[in-house]
Amino acid sequence: MSSKACRICKKESKDKNLDLNILGVLICKTCLKNITESNIGTLKYGYYKQVIKKMWIDYITANC
């Protein structure tokens, strides 16, 4: 996966200014919108929660 690809949807970023780079991982504008609009307790919320948890685990493993 390219460093320009969103970690969640795997699509290539077209506008870096609208994306979020957190812990060296890119999250695109569309996925950010989906994350912020997800209701707690939904399957979508649980999915995003697991993806972000994996990002933290990968970061900690690589940097500690």
C-alpha positions in Angstrom: 0.0 0.0 0.0 1.3 3.4 -0.9 2.0 6.0 1.8 -0.5 8.1 -0.2 -3.3 5.6 0.2 -5.9 5.8 2.9 -5.3 3.1 5.6 -9.0 2.5 5.9 -10.4 2.4 2.3 -7.0 1.9 0.5 -7.8 4.6 -2.1 -5.1 6.9 -3.3 -5.3 10.4 -1.8 -6.1 13.2 -4.3 -5.9 16.2 -1.9 -3.4 15.9 1.0 -4.7 19.1 2.5 -8.1 17.5 3.3 -6.6 14.2 4.7 -5.3 13.4 8.2 -1.9 12.0 8.8 -1.8 10.5 12.2 1.0 8.3 13.5 2.4 8.2 10.0 -0.8 6.8 8.6 -3.1 8.6 6.1 -6.8 8.7 6.6 -8.8 10.3 3.7 -11.4 13.0 4.0 -14.2 10.5 3.1 -13.2 8.1 5.9 -12.7 10.9 8.4 -16.3 12.0 7.6 -17.6 8.5 8.0 -15.8 8.1 11.4 -17.1 11.3 12.8 -20.7 10.6 11.7 -20.7 7.0 13.0 -23.0 6.3 15.9 -21.6 4.5 18.9 -22.7 0.8 18.9 -23.1 0.5 15.1 -21.1 -2.0 13.1 -19.5 0.9 11.2 -18.3 2.4 14.5 -16.9 -0.9 15.7 -15.0 -1.3 12.4 -13.4 2.1 12.6 -12.6 1.6 16.3 -10.7 -1.7 15.4 -8.8 0.0 12.5 -7.7 2.9 14.8 -6.7 0.4 17.5 -4.6 -1.5 15.0 -2.9 1.8 14.0 -1.9 2.4 17.6 -0.7 -1.2 18.1 1.4 -1.0 14.9 2.8 2.4 15.9 3.7 1.2 19.4 5.3 -2.0 18.1 7.4 -0.2 15.6 8.6 2.6 17.9 9.1 0.9 21.3 
